[in-house]
């Protein structure tokens, strides 16, 4: 019995060792969630552009306009649930909650304008 279970553990160890390096993108420690930048390049850049600078305003992350809200929470909701009737599909079945939140922060950061809720400049003297 012992020899048998040892044999199976060895097989499993080999499978895990063989699988982990190919599952993780190059340069990334095994077992970590895929970094937002990688996920964005793979899954989002095709529509939203490498810098979030898509030509279509609803798809542009850099113009200071957030159709569905500019908070990380609102952005995460769009990524998670998609926008019905548009090419923006729901990603909640493909990405973990943490990956979605990281992505939301990542795309939020493409917006360097000051005209949005989160980074509204304070009035001098107030
Ligand atoms: C097939 C093309 C496509 C892909 C791929 C795609 N999107 Fe979208 N996305 C859209 C479209 C189209 C809209 C605009 C929806 C609308 O009109 O409200 C949108 C809207 C959004 C918005 C809302 C922007 C705003 O102004 O409120 C966010 C955030 C977003 N996408 C994030 C992502 C992320 C993150 C990914 C990758 C995980 C992704 N999208 C992948 C097409 C895409």
Backbone and ligand atoms as CSV (ligand in chain L), in Angstrom:
chain,resi,resn,atom,element,x,y,z
A,1,UNK,N,N,0.826,-1.199,0.000
A,1,UNK,CA,C,0.000,0.000,0.000
A,1,UNK,C,C,0.868,1.260,0.000
A,2,UNK,N,N,1.893,1.225,0.885
A,2,UNK,CA,C,2.734,2.423,1.006
A,2,UNK,C,C,3.469,2.739,-0.281
A,3,UNK,N,N,4.039,1.703,-0.840
A,3,UNK,CA,C,4.785,1.900,-2.079
A,3,UNK,C,C,3.865,2.457,-3.165
A,4,UNK,N,N,2.641,1.951,-3.198
A,4,UNK,CA,C,1.676,2.377,-4.196
A,4,UNK,C,C,1.351,3.872,-4.070
A,5,UNK,N,N,1.019,4.319,-2.832
A,5,UNK,CA,C,0.651,5.732,-2.687
A,5,UNK,C,C,1.870,6.624,-2.951
A,6,UNK,N,N,3.063,6.106,-2.598
A,6,UNK,CA,C,4.272,6.874,-2.895
A,6,UNK,C,C,4.449,7.049,-4.388
A,7,UNK,N,N,4.147,6.003,-5.103
A,7,UNK,CA,C,4.248,6.041,-6.563
A,7,UNK,C,C,3.293,7.106,-7.127
A,8,UNK,N,N,2.066,7.087,-6.600
A,8,UNK,CA,C,1.098,8.069,-7.100
A,8,UNK,C,C,1.489,9.496,-6.730
A,9,UNK,N,N,2.018,9.700,-5.505
A,9,UNK,CA,C,2.479,11.049,-5.135
A,9,UNK,C,C,3.570,11.505,-6.091
A,10,UNK,N,N,4.449,10.575,-6.441
A,10,UNK,CA,C,5.546,10.924,-7.346
A,10,UNK,C,C,4.982,11.350,-8.700
A,11,UNK,N,N,3.984,10.622,-9.182
A,11,UNK,CA,C,3.360,10.959,-10.466
A,11,UNK,C,C,2.747,12.355,-10.384
A,12,UNK,N,N,2.009,12.592,-9.292
A,12,UNK,CA,C,1.354,13.889,-9.141
A,12,UNK,C,C,2.400,15.007,-9.088
A,13,UNK,N,N,3.483,14.765,-8.339
A,13,UNK,CA,C,4.544,15.778,-8.248
A,13,UNK,C,C,5.096,16.096,-9.634
A,14,UNK,N,N,5.301,15.052,-10.444
A,14,UNK,CA,C,5.836,15.258,-11.789
A,14,UNK,C,C,4.852,16.073,-12.622
A,15,UNK,N,N,3.571,15.718,-12.509
A,15,UNK,CA,C,2.553,16.447,-13.286
A,15,UNK,C,C,2.529,17.917,-12.870
A,16,UNK,N,N,2.527,18.161,-11.546
A,16,UNK,CA,C,2.476,19.545,-11.055
A,16,UNK,C,C,3.705,20.311,-11.520
A,17,UNK,N,N,4.876,19.698,-11.380
A,17,UNK,CA,C,6.113,20.384,-11.762
A,17,UNK,C,C,6.139,20.678,-13.256
A,18,UNK,N,N,5.612,19.761,-14.040
A,18,UNK,CA,C,5.635,19.957,-15.485
A,18,UNK,C,C,4.628,21.018,-15.906
A,19,UNK,N,N,3.559,21.145,-15.109
A,19,UNK,CA,C,2.462,22.008,-15.534
A,19,UNK,C,C,2.688,23.456,-15.126
A,20,UNK,N,N,3.186,23.668,-13.888
A,20,UNK,CA,C,3.270,25.023,-13.348
A,20,UNK,C,C,4.044,26.000,-14.234
A,21,UNK,N,N,5.262,25.647,-14.681
A,21,UNK,CA,C,6.017,26.653,-15.453
A,21,UNK,C,C,5.317,27.063,-16.743
A,22,UNK,N,N,4.584,26.141,-17.382
A,22,UNK,CA,C,3.919,26.519,-18.626
A,22,UNK,C,C,2.642,27.311,-18.341
A,23,UNK,N,N,2.033,27.079,-17.166
A,23,UNK,CA,C,0.796,27.787,-16.839
A,23,UNK,C,C,1.071,29.247,-16.505
A,24,UNK,N,N,2.241,29.508,-15.897
A,24,UNK,CA,C,2.549,30.888,-15.519
A,24,UNK,C,C,3.294,31.579,-16.658
A,25,UNK,N,N,2.907,32.824,-16.969
A,25,UNK,CA,C,3.631,33.551,-18.016
A,25,UNK,C,C,5.098,33.735,-17.637
A,26,UNK,N,N,5.961,33.863,-18.633
A,26,UNK,CA,C,7.390,33.978,-18.389
A,26,UNK,C,C,7.700,35.105,-17.406
A,27,UNK,N,N,8.653,34.872,-16.540
A,27,UNK,CA,C,9.083,35.899,-15.611
A,27,UNK,C,C,8.212,36.051,-14.394
A,28,UNK,N,N,7.250,35.159,-14.230
A,28,UNK,CA,C,6.340,35.281,-13.105
A,28,UNK,C,C,6.493,34.089,-12.182
A,29,UNK,N,N,6.490,34.338,-10.871
A,29,UNK,CA,C,6.598,33.234,-9.927
A,29,UNK,C,C,5.370,32.349,-10.044
A,30,UNK,N,N,5.569,31.020,-10.021
A,30,UNK,CA,C,4.415,30.127,-10.140
A,30,UNK,C,C,3.442,30.315,-8.981
A,31,UNK,N,N,2.184,30.082,-9.242
A,31,UNK,CA,C,1.193,30.126,-8.183
A,31,UNK,C,C,0.604,31.498,-7.939
A,32,UNK,N,N,1.080,32.528,-8.627
A,32,UNK,CA,C,0.514,33.864,-8.443
A,32,UNK,C,C,-0.546,34.145,-9.494
A,33,UNK,N,N,-1.470,35.039,-9.148
A,33,UNK,CA,C,-2.438,35.472,-10.145
A,33,UNK,C,C,-1.693,36.231,-11.239
A,34,UNK,N,N,-2.207,36.155,-12.447
A,34,UNK,CA,C,-1.576,36.863,-13.552
A,34,UNK,C,C,-1.640,38.368,-13.291
A,35,UNK,N,N,-0.520,39.074,-13.433
A,35,UNK,CA,C,-0.549,40.522,-13.192
A,35,UNK,C,C,-1.479,41.228,-14.170
A,36,UNK,N,N,-2.059,42.316,-13.707
A,36,UNK,CA,C,-3.051,43.029,-14.505
A,36,UNK,C,C,-2.510,43.430,-15.876
A,37,UNK,N,N,-1.250,43.845,-15.921
A,37,UNK,CA,C,-0.683,44.293,-17.193
A,37,UNK,C,C,-0.699,43.172,-18.235
A,38,UNK,N,N,-0.373,41.948,-17.780
A,38,UNK,CA,C,-0.395,40.786,-18.677
A,38,UNK,C,C,-1.814,40.500,-19.164
A,39,UNK,N,N,-2.735,40.436,-18.211
A,39,UNK,CA,C,-4.128,40.143,-18.544
A,39,UNK,C,C,-4.656,41.197,-19.505
A,40,UNK,N,N,-4.328,42.445,-19.227
A,40,UNK,CA,C,-4.815,43.522,-20.088
A,40,UNK,C,C,-4.317,43.335,-21.524
A,41,UNK,N,N,-3.024,43.057,-21.652
A,41,UNK,CA,C,-2.440,42.859,-22.982
A,41,UNK,C,C,-3.132,41.710,-23.723
A,42,UNK,N,N,-3.386,40.629,-22.973
A,42,UNK,CA,C,-3.955,39.427,-23.578
A,42,UNK,C,C,-5.424,39.568,-23.923
A,43,UNK,N,N,-6.195,40.213,-23.038
A,43,UNK,CA,C,-7.645,40.129,-23.159
A,43,UNK,C,C,-8.335,41.447,-23.469
A,44,UNK,N,N,-7.690,42.561,-23.240
A,44,UNK,CA,C,-8.392,43.843,-23.321
A,44,UNK,C,C,-7.819,44.756,-24.400
A,45,UNK,N,N,-6.494,44.709,-24.590
A,45,UNK,CA,C,-5.834,45.682,-25.463
A,45,UNK,C,C,-6.363,45.627,-26.889
A,46,UNK,N,N,-6.809,44.440,-27.328
A,46,UNK,CA,C,-7.304,44.286,-28.690
A,46,UNK,C,C,-8.463,45.245,-28.962
A,47,UNK,N,N,-9.282,45.508,-27.979
A,47,UNK,CA,C,-10.401,46.437,-28.142
A,47,UNK,C,C,-10.094,47.819,-27.569
A,48,UNK,N,N,-9.426,47.859,-26.429
A,48,UNK,CA,C,-9.267,49.133,-25.723
A,48,UNK,C,C,-7.949,49.831,-26.029
A,49,UNK,N,N,-7.077,49.181,-26.797
A,49,UNK,CA,C,-5.802,49.792,-27.160
A,49,UNK,C,C,-4.761,49.574,-26.086
A,50,UNK,N,N,-3.469,49.515,-26.477
A,50,UNK,CA,C,-2.415,49.221,-25.505
A,50,UNK,C,C,-2.328,50.260,-24.382
A,51,UNK,N,N,-2.712,51.481,-24.643
A,51,UNK,CA,C,-2.681,52.517,-23.605
A,51,UNK,C,C,-4.074,52.947,-23.176
A,52,UNK,N,N,-5.069,52.128,-23.476
A,52,UNK,CA,C,-6.438,52.501,-23.129
A,52,UNK,C,C,-6.939,53.659,-23.972
A,53,UNK,N,N,-6.287,53.857,-25.118
A,53,UNK,CA,C,-6.581,55.019,-25.944
A,53,UNK,C,C,-7.451,54.688,-27.160
A,54,UNK,N,N,-8.453,53.857,-26.982
A,54,UNK,CA,C,-9.316,53.457,-28.095
A,54,UNK,C,C,-9.966,54.683,-28.743
A,55,UNK,N,N,-10.241,54.553,-30.051
A,55,UNK,CA,C,-10.840,55.666,-30.795
A,55,UNK,C,C,-12.273,55.941,-30.372
A,56,UNK,N,N,-12.993,54.895,-29.981
A,56,UNK,CA,C,-14.395,55.044,-29.585
A,56,UNK,C,C,-14.448,55.573,-28.141
A,57,UNK,N,N,-15.136,56.698,-27.914
A,57,UNK,CA,C,-15.113,57.301,-26.568
A,57,UNK,C,C,-15.524,56.350,-25.439
A,58,UNK,N,N,-16.546,55.505,-25.675
A,58,UNK,CA,C,-16.996,54.593,-24.603
A,58,UNK,C,C,-15.928,53.575,-24.243
A,59,UNK,N,N,-14.987,53.370,-25.159
A,59,UNK,CA,C,-13.957,52.359,-24.931
A,59,UNK,C,C,-12.634,52.989,-24.522
A,60,UNK,N,N,-12.593,54.300,-24.472
A,60,UNK,CA,C,-11.351,55.001,-24.154
A,60,UNK,C,C,-11.229,55.195,-22.641
A,61,UNK,N,N,-10.079,54.811,-22.084
A,61,UNK,CA,C,-9.870,54.932,-20.637
A,61,UNK,C,C,-9.063,56.177,-20.276
A,62,UNK,N,N,-8.595,56.895,-21.284
A,62,UNK,CA,C,-7.642,57.969,-21.006
A,62,UNK,C,C,-8.251,59.361,-21.140
A,63,UNK,N,N,-9.511,59.440,-21.582
A,63,UNK,CA,C,-10.084,60.752,-21.901
A,63,UNK,C,C,-10.810,61.410,-20.725
A,64,UNK,N,N,-10.793,60.766,-19.566
A,64,UNK,CA,C,-11.443,61.367,-18.404
A,64,UNK,C,C,-12.951,61.138,-18.368
A,65,UNK,N,N,-13.482,60.432,-19.366
A,65,UNK,CA,C,-14.915,60.145,-19.413
A,65,UNK,C,C,-15.141,58.678,-19.066
A,66,UNK,N,N,-15.919,58.440,-18.027
A,66,UNK,CA,C,-16.242,57.061,-17.631
A,66,UNK,C,C,-17.748,56.895,-17.697
A,67,UNK,N,N,-18.204,56.275,-18.765
A,67,UNK,CA,C,-19.632,56.124,-19.011
A,67,UNK,C,C,-20.328,55.409,-17.851
A,68,UNK,N,N,-19.641,54.464,-17.256
A,68,UNK,CA,C,-20.268,53.642,-16.218
A,68,UNK,C,C,-19.738,53.956,-14.827
A,69,UNK,N,N,-19.094,55.111,-14.682
A,69,UNK,CA,C,-18.571,55.518,-13.381
A,69,UNK,C,C,-17.069,55.358,-13.319
A,70,UNK,N,N,-16.419,56.274,-12.579
A,70,UNK,CA,C,-14.954,56.323,-12.592
A,70,UNK,C,C,-14.320,55.665,-11.371
A,71,UNK,N,N,-15.129,55.186,-10.430
A,71,UNK,CA,C,-14.506,54.551,-9.258
A,71,UNK,C,C,-14.039,53.149,-9.622
A,72,UNK,N,N,-13.036,52.675,-8.889
A,72,UNK,CA,C,-12.507,51.331,-9.132
A,72,UNK,C,C,-13.629,50.299,-8.997
A,73,UNK,N,N,-14.521,50.540,-8.037
A,73,UNK,CA,C,-15.632,49.617,-7.811
A,73,UNK,C,C,-16.564,49.552,-9.035
A,74,UNK,N,N,-16.900,50.716,-9.575
A,74,UNK,CA,C,-17.789,50.754,-10.741
A,74,UNK,C,C,-17.115,50.135,-11.970
A,75,UNK,N,N,-15.813,50.414,-12.109
A,75,UNK,CA,C,-15.079,49.851,-13.245
A,75,UNK,C,C,-15.007,48.329,-13.112
A,76,UNK,N,N,-14.758,47.859,-11.886
A,76,UNK,CA,C,-14.688,46.416,-11.650
A,76,UNK,C,C,-16.024,45.758,-11.990
A,77,UNK,N,N,-17.120,46.437,-11.713
A,77,UNK,CA,C,-18.444,45.891,-12.000
A,77,UNK,C,C,-18.633,45.716,-13.513
A,78,UNK,N,N,-18.192,46.709,-14.292
A,78,UNK,CA,C,-18.296,46.609,-15.751
A,78,UNK,C,C,-17.483,45.411,-16.253
A,79,UNK,N,N,-16.253,45.268,-15.729
A,79,UNK,CA,C,-15.400,44.161,-16.170
A,79,UNK,C,C,-16.044,42.829,-15.783
A,80,UNK,N,N,-16.584,42.781,-14.588
A,80,UNK,CA,C,-17.172,41.553,-14.082
A,80,UNK,C,C,-18.428,41.161,-14.857
A,81,UNK,N,N,-19.306,42.141,-15.075
A,81,UNK,CA,C,-20.624,41.830,-15.642
A,81,UNK,C,C,-20.781,42.208,-17.109
A,82,UNK,N,N,-19.838,42.984,-17.634
A,82,UNK,CA,C,-19.929,43.394,-19.025
A,82,UNK,C,C,-20.998,44.463,-19.224
A,83,UNK,N,N,-21.176,44.876,-20.477
A,83,UNK,CA,C,-22.227,45.837,-20.810
A,83,UNK,C,C,-23.137,45.150,-21.835
A,84,UNK,N,N,-24.309,44.693,-21.383
A,84,UNK,CA,C,-25.201,43.945,-22.289
A,84,UNK,C,C,-25.482,44.734,-23.570
A,85,UNK,N,N,-25.492,44.031,-24.684
A,85,UNK,CA,C,-25.794,44.676,-25.952
A,85,UNK,C,C,-24.585,45.314,-26.604
A,86,UNK,N,N,-23.413,45.226,-25.969
A,86,UNK,CA,C,-22.190,45.756,-26.577
A,86,UNK,C,C,-21.151,44.633,-26.662
A,87,UNK,N,N,-20.001,44.974,-27.257
A,87,UNK,CA,C,-18.933,43.980,-27.383
A,87,UNK,C,C,-18.245,43.719,-26.054
A,88,UNK,N,N,-18.598,44.509,-25.035
A,88,UNK,CA,C,-17.974,44.339,-23.713
A,88,UNK,C,C,-18.654,43.177,-22.992
A,89,UNK,N,N,-17.968,42.032,-22.988
A,89,UNK,CA,C,-18.555,40.838,-22.382
A,89,UNK,C,C,-18.200,40.774,-20.898
A,90,UNK,N,N,-18.912,39.938,-20.170
A,90,UNK,CA,C,-18.630,39.730,-18.747
A,90,UNK,C,C,-17.395,38.859,-18.595
A,91,UNK,N,N,-16.515,39.247,-17.677
A,91,UNK,CA,C,-15.278,38.483,-17.482
A,91,UNK,C,C,-15.272,37.701,-16.182
A,92,UNK,N,N,-16.402,37.729,-15.452
A,92,UNK,CA,C,-16.362,37.112,-14.119
A,92,UNK,C,C,-16.172,35.602,-14.162
A,93,UNK,N,N,-16.527,34.960,-15.268
A,93,UNK,CA,C,-16.319,33.509,-15.340
A,93,UNK,C,C,-14.888,33.170,-15.760
A,94,UNK,N,N,-14.159,34.164,-16.256
A,94,UNK,CA,C,-12.801,33.909,-16.755
A,94,UNK,C,C,-11.712,34.411,-15.827
A,95,UNK,N,N,-12.060,35.390,-14.967
A,95,UNK,CA,C,-11.050,35.995,-14.102
A,95,UNK,C,C,-11.520,35.934,-12.652
A,96,UNK,N,N,-10.549,35.888,-11.739
A,96,UNK,CA,C,-10.900,35.893,-10.319
A,96,UNK,C,C,-11.293,37.315,-9.912
A,97,UNK,N,N,-11.940,37.400,-8.750
A,97,UNK,CA,C,-12.341,38.707,-8.233
A,97,UNK,C,C,-11.135,39.628,-8.071
A,98,UNK,N,N,-10.027,39.029,-7.600
A,98,UNK,CA,C,-8.820,39.838,-7.384
A,98,UNK,C,C,-8.254,40.322,-8.713
A,99,UNK,N,N,-8.265,39.438,-9.714
A,99,UNK,CA,C,-7.751,39.844,-11.020
A,99,UNK,C,C,-8.596,40.984,-11.601
A,100,UNK,N,N,-9.919,40.915,-11.382
A,100,UNK,CA,C,-10.809,41.954,-11.887
A,100,UNK,C,C,-10.536,43.283,-11.179
A,101,UNK,N,N,-10.358,43.224,-9.857
A,101,UNK,CA,C,-10.054,44.449,-9.102
A,101,UNK,C,C,-8.711,45.050,-9.545
A,102,UNK,N,N,-7.706,44.194,-9.711
A,102,UNK,CA,C,-6.395,44.671,-10.173
A,102,UNK,C,C,-6.511,45.323,-11.552
A,103,UNK,N,N,-7.316,44.689,-12.418
A,103,UNK,CA,C,-7.529,45.231,-13.762
A,103,UNK,C,C,-8.238,46.570,-13.694
A,104,UNK,N,N,-9.218,46.669,-12.797
A,104,UNK,CA,C,-9.968,47.922,-12.655
A,104,UNK,C,C,-9.012,49.051,-12.269
A,105,UNK,N,N,-8.112,48.761,-11.308
A,105,UNK,CA,C,-7.124,49.778,-10.904
A,105,UNK,C,C,-6.197,50.096,-12.067
A,106,UNK,N,N,-5.830,49.055,-12.808
A,106,UNK,CA,C,-4.904,49.209,-13.927
A,106,UNK,C,C,-5.502,50.121,-15.003
A,107,UNK,N,N,-6.761,49.849,-15.411
A,107,UNK,CA,C,-7.342,50.667,-16.485
A,107,UNK,C,C,-7.682,52.068,-15.958
A,108,UNK,N,N,-8.018,52.146,-14.671
A,108,UNK,CA,C,-8.300,53.455,-14.065
A,108,UNK,C,C,-7.083,54.368,-14.184
A,109,UNK,N,N,-5.899,53.760,-14.076
A,109,UNK,CA,C,-4.657,54.525,-14.078
A,109,UNK,C,C,-4.291,55.058,-15.465
A,110,UNK,N,N,-4.962,54.577,-16.514
A,110,UNK,CA,C,-4.731,55.152,-17.847
A,110,UNK,C,C,-5.249,56.590,-17.904
A,111,UNK,N,N,-6.193,56.902,-17.014
A,111,UNK,CA,C,-6.809,58.224,-17.005
A,111,UNK,C,C,-5.970,59.173,-16.162
A,112,UNK,N,N,-5.233,60.043,-16.851
A,112,UNK,CA,C,-4.369,60.993,-16.142
A,112,UNK,C,C,-5.031,62.366,-16.047
A,113,UNK,N,N,-6.272,62.491,-16.503
A,113,UNK,CA,C,-6.931,63.790,-16.460
A,113,UNK,C,C,-7.357,64.089,-15.026
A,114,UNK,N,N,-7.691,65.334,-14.775
A,114,UNK,CA,C,-8.089,65.708,-13.426
A,114,UNK,C,C,-9.594,65.916,-13.327
A,115,UNK,N,N,-10.287,65.809,-14.436
A,115,UNK,CA,C,-11.704,66.150,-14.451
A,115,UNK,C,C,-12.636,65.028,-14.029
A,116,UNK,N,N,-12.157,64.081,-13.224
A,116,UNK,CA,C,-13.032,62.998,-12.807
A,116,UNK,C,C,-13.154,62.949,-11.289
A,117,UNK,N,N,-14.144,62.209,-10.820
A,117,UNK,CA,C,-14.530,62.245,-9.413
A,117,UNK,C,C,-13.366,61.975,-8.460
A,118,UNK,N,N,-12.549,60.988,-8.760
A,118,UNK,CA,C,-11.528,60.549,-7.808
A,118,UNK,C,C,-10.393,61.530,-7.647
A,119,UNK,N,N,-10.046,62.209,-8.729
A,119,UNK,CA,C,-8.856,63.043,-8.669
A,119,UNK,C,C,-9.195,64.524,-8.854
A,120,UNK,N,N,-10.456,64.875,-8.565
A,120,UNK,CA,C,-10.870,66.273,-8.700
A,120,UNK,C,C,-9.952,67.145,-7.826
A,121,UNK,N,N,-9.346,68.188,-8.442
A,121,UNK,CA,C,-8.420,68.994,-7.649
A,121,UNK,C,C,-9.159,69.808,-6.591
A,122,UNK,N,N,-8.526,69.982,-5.448
A,122,UNK,CA,C,-9.156,70.786,-4.393
A,122,UNK,C,C,-9.056,72.263,-4.735
A,123,UNK,N,N,-10.104,73.004,-4.399
A,123,UNK,CA,C,-10.058,74.452,-4.633
A,123,UNK,C,C,-9.006,75.049,-3.721
A,124,UNK,N,N,-8.213,75.997,-4.250
A,124,UNK,CA,C,-7.213,76.607,-3.379
A,124,UNK,C,C,-7.882,77.250,-2.171
A,125,UNK,N,N,-7.322,77.079,-1.015
A,125,UNK,CA,C,-7.823,77.718,0.198
A,125,UNK,C,C,-8.950,76.964,0.855
A,126,UNK,N,N,-9.385,75.813,0.307
A,126,UNK,CA,C,-10.490,75.107,0.973
A,126,UNK,C,C,-9.964,73.845,1.649
L,1,LIG,C1,C,-14.418,42.735,-27.946
L,1,LIG,C2,C,-13.998,44.046,-27.517
L,1,LIG,C3,C,-13.741,44.267,-26.031
L,1,LIG,C4,C,-12.895,43.571,-25.205
L,1,LIG,C5,C,-12.026,42.370,-25.545
L,1,LIG,C6,C,-12.947,44.237,-23.921
L,1,LIG,N1,N,-13.809,45.287,-23.978
L,1,LIG,FE1,FE,-14.195,46.592,-22.460
L,1,LIG,N2,N,-15.540,47.563,-23.622
L,1,LIG,C7,C,-15.841,47.252,-24.944
L,1,LIG,C8,C,-16.873,48.144,-25.426
L,1,LIG,C9,C,-17.500,48.146,-26.814
L,1,LIG,C10,C,-17.202,49.004,-24.349
L,1,LIG,C11,C,-18.226,50.139,-24.328
L,1,LIG,C12,C,-19.534,49.626,-23.739
L,1,LIG,C13,C,-20.568,50.722,-23.696
L,1,LIG,O1,O,-20.886,51.284,-24.731
L,1,LIG,O2,O,-21.035,51.002,-22.591
L,1,LIG,C14,C,-16.337,48.611,-23.229
L,1,LIG,C15,C,-16.344,49.228,-22.011
L,1,LIG,C16,C,-15.470,48.952,-20.981
L,1,LIG,C17,C,-15.414,49.667,-19.735
L,1,LIG,C18,C,-16.298,50.854,-19.329
L,1,LIG,C19,C,-15.667,52.165,-19.733
L,1,LIG,C20,C,-16.452,53.382,-19.282
L,1,LIG,O3,O,-16.297,54.439,-19.912
L,1,LIG,O4,O,-17.210,53.302,-18.322
L,1,LIG,C21,C,-14.418,49.100,-18.996
L,1,LIG,C22,C,-13.957,49.521,-17.623
L,1,LIG,C23,C,-13.859,48.032,-19.792
L,1,LIG,N3,N,-14.525,47.964,-20.996
L,1,LIG,C24,C,-12.817,47.212,-19.385
L,1,LIG,C25,C,-12.362,46.119,-20.100
L,1,LIG,C26,C,-11.344,45.221,-19.610
L,1,LIG,C27,C,-10.600,45.371,-18.306
L,1,LIG,C28,C,-11.195,44.260,-20.568
L,1,LIG,C29,C,-10.300,43.045,-20.517
L,1,LIG,C30,C,-10.508,42.119,-19.409
L,1,LIG,C31,C,-12.094,44.576,-21.654
L,1,LIG,N4,N,-12.781,45.706,-21.337
L,1,LIG,C32,C,-12.202,43.847,-22.824
L,1,LIG,C33,C,-15.239,46.267,-25.692
L,1,LIG,C34,C,-14.327,45.337,-25.233
